[in-house]
Amino acid sequence: MTVANRALKVLKEVNEDLKVAQRLTAIGNWKWVLVTNKVTWSEELCRINAWDPNIPVPPFEEMGKFYSPESWKRLTELVANALKTGKPYE
């Protein structure tokens, strides 16, 4: 097995472990690609929000309906600051 094949195998195993961990803890994650403005959700986040994973998720600008007003305000402030400064946020 080549190094690339081993690395791919490990990556797949880690991804499966992450899916299990998200399911067990009932948390999900999402990713926003700025260049395409495309948002993707993990399987668990789709389940939590009763979203059909075969349907594209809403764009970032519409995701506020899945957050409390306070959380959405905080998130958008952090994102705006990260975009302005180029520094990541937690």
Protein Blocks (a to p, Z undefined) as FASTA:
>chain_A
ZZklmmmmmmmmmmmmmmmmmmmnopacddddfklopacddfklmmmnopafkbccddfk
lmmmmpcfklmmmmmmmmmmmmmnopacZZ
